[in-house]
Amino acid sequence: MTEPRIGVYVCHCGFNIAGTVDVKKVAEYAKTLPNVVVARDYVFMCSEPGQDLIKQDIKEHNLNRVVVASCSPSLHEVTFRTAVAEAGLNKYLMEMANIREHCSWVHHDKEKATEKAKEIVRMAVAKARYLDPLEELEVKAEQSALVLGGGVAGLRAALELANYGLQVYLVEKSPTIGGKAALIGYVDPKTKGAEIVSKMFELIKECPRIHIFTNSELIQLSGFAGNYTAKIRVNPRYVTEKCTLCGECEEVCPIEISNEYNFGLNKRKAIFLPFNNAYPPYYAIDHRVCVKCGECEKVCRFGAINLKQEPKIVELKVGALVIATGYDPYRPFKGEYGYGLHESIITLFQLARMLDPESPTKGELIIGGKIPKSIAFIQCVGSRNTTPGAKEYCSRMCCTTAINNAIKIKEKYPDTNVYIIYKDIMTYGSDESLYEEAGKKLVQFVKFEDKIPRVLITPEGLFIEVFEYTIQENIRIPVDAIVLSIGMLPPRDIEELIAVTRVSCGGEGFVREAHLKLAPVEAPTKGIFLAGCITGPKNILESIRMGSAAAAKAMSLLSKGKITIEPMIAQVNEEKCSGCAICVGVCPYSAISIKNVNGDRVAYVEKALCMGCGTCNAACPSGAMQHLGFKDVQLLAQTRAVFGGEVNV
Amino acid sequence: MTEKPKVAWYWCASCGGCEESFVDLAERLLKVFEAVDIVFCPVAMDFKREDVEKLPDGSITVALINGGIRLKEHEEMVKLLRKKSKIVIAYGACSAWGGIPGLANLYNLDEVIERKYLEVPTVENPKEVMPTKKTIVNIPEAGIKAEIELTEPLPVLLPLDKVIDVDYYIPGCPPTPDVFWNALQALLSGNLPPKGSVIGASQKSVCDECPLNETKPEKILVKEFKRPDKAMAKPNECLLAQGFLCMGPVTRGGCKSLCPQANMPCTGCFGMLDGIVDFGGKAISYFGSILDYSPLEEREIKDAYEKVPDWVGVVYRYSLAASKLGHKARLKKVERIKEVTEI
């Protein structure tokens, strides 16, 4: 090892650091540390002149290590790495000492903060002595992407990716794309969800680069960013493209079940068309309930039905993955606000669907067989801790959806009394105008707080008992129908999604983004992006935007045709590794395997898969697994320096 | 004729197993006697301390020292041997890291003495006779008047390198004859690694030599930790993968995986590999890594750990005295040793 020649640069960050830390003293102290050739302080190290100081010193003083004592690496590591690289030094020979977030911002006592800053600098210098130059790796990136989920977020992402020029595979579990937006009725007073979706279908039909797999699911994902291999199981639809939508098959089918495409408002057959504009525009057979009686096959005049179809496995090479598998509506338990006990207690999804002209009631408001004269929405069902089964979060879309549909009801049935029984109205942003309009249309708002409303089912009819918070009084509202404004849940099959894609869940059960502010839309695994309600409740607009954002991020990853891999990853010393395989089991990214090298079992790290989390490094019993950039010698030097111990390891 | 290399062999807090390993060289022992002169060896030869003191400084080629440093006498002797020897070798686990007697460092000296002289089930000491620094024997009828002074114990047991400079280490409890032989070959040939190295053993862990390593599943994940006194191990199957607390992955090889091959989990007597700072810390870290519970299943995790009654005894069996754990006894005044007894 050539003798380290270290330059230390202490940043004032204006007053951010200099206000609490005596930066001059820290720089003077740094000069006394072993191997430190030059130490300076400057008002803003990240500014051009600040960076130039470092670059000049590297050349003048022949520095081979740089320590910048300033802010968190998450803010300016890239800045300073680039600066040292421009001066001809390997950019991994720069170490940051965080004396802002870890010191000046959290202390008041200038003297003690200065002492602490010195210690932080001493640690960074100790580590810097042992830094190694590292080289980034490059791998080829497939110019294709897989989009999971054919709802608005997934469709938007697929369209964007295809527009960018990528080959896109869209995988949808159900027989049609469109997701819940296609069914939800009016998303604002003028627009139907189905219209938005239909427009997207038109664009998709015209786009040759989007291949749609319906009735399909991702069953295996291997590889790494730029080079994923996805295995898709394509379940049989049993109906081919010869289908003309004549509907004769549906009439003879003996199986009848609740129609999930109408949120249970009516029944459908085992052979069915999900909704009028479904895409692809063919009937499908629900393999979970079909008894294969063959009646449909007999009656079909076009030979479009083939009950002998088998599931197929398709293997796709993709550079990136966009997960947009959406949400499930909250499932109220039986008896939650009377749900399931009375035919006139329905959910918001059912109501919204009902008001869609394509619905079983043709857009008429018919609940429990009649047009209600008074109807009440109960808000926050399943959200905001209202009932025992409820989630803590706000589902974001229910207030606007309820108010929007209340307005629709008032427009169509001006004499119907509409109540919205709410905890807080969350019509944020421009949706606030809907709240105003509802007021003008005499929708009545009833506020509750901690005590939740009670639904009474009596021989005289339905009543809601609620302690009205504004007037501080118990009131009893007779109603003909009750709409439960249910929120959103993570999709039922999220466990399978996690098992296959290795994304992780946040506390609310939705998939977590790598960092909400610093790495939005990204999963912690490189090359996997998230869109729509899979990361938590959103309205349609937000989901669509997130679809665009995920596509843009996927594109920025793949557009160069190759992917740079961060070299701060795990590395095996084969001389020491005994192949004990502890590391294999702990790796969250399945990046490690055991391979045979000249008859010896040793661990092997797939560099492109390694995310540099360091778990294997900590678990390795023999010290064979080292984390480049955080090697044992580097961390031990740093640790010993905390206690003012010897600098040599 | 050139003079043969001189070898000294000394024991400190030792069980005698290390000496036994010397005898276990069997026929190879004759070659050792051909090659070297043994100048000091209390276990087998009647040389005294004065004999060593008379030797010129640096005249002993190699001093092999086994056992941990428990008594002042040990401390004095090893310092003397250091002065007289070119190369000092910590022989066996006790000398290298404190070994099993080093586990006494969990207790202060009084607790150790009470345990040893009063509480151990095999001890019968109704008069509570305790160790004494100085015993005055005065029997005028027999014309005996003498003072016997016992050496004092140190507050904690120390590995050899905490007392003197150590050149090399030969690991094992005890070192196997092959490891000893390899080390001797290296010493006699002069083909030695940098000072401070372990000699005679492997640079990889026990797993590397263990035939059961091949039987490991792709991922080692266990639901419980097993111990050989409570559960029967399936033969020909990796013990760790079965849930046994096998130290194979963290322990230096060279023993030819004798214990795992006899269906006994490795206990770690060859110590840690180069570059590892703390044996027990590393061991507990990988046991934690293979426990197959989500972080949320705290109860299950706790249960799995609590089934093992003596974690320190498992993961620091041979290395507690050399570990980063504090030595409890260090600051406490010893009260259980009497100053003077008169007979």
Interface residues (C-beta under 8 A of the other chain):
Chain A: E575 K576 C577 S578 G579 C580 A581 I582 V584 G585 V586 S593 I594 D600 R601 T615 A618 A619 C620 P621 S622 G623 D632 L636
Chain B: Q203 K204 S205 V206 C207 D208 N213 E214 K216 E218 K219 I220 L221 L240 G248 P249 V250 G253 L273 D274 G275 I276 V277 K282 A283 S285 Y286 G288 S289 I290
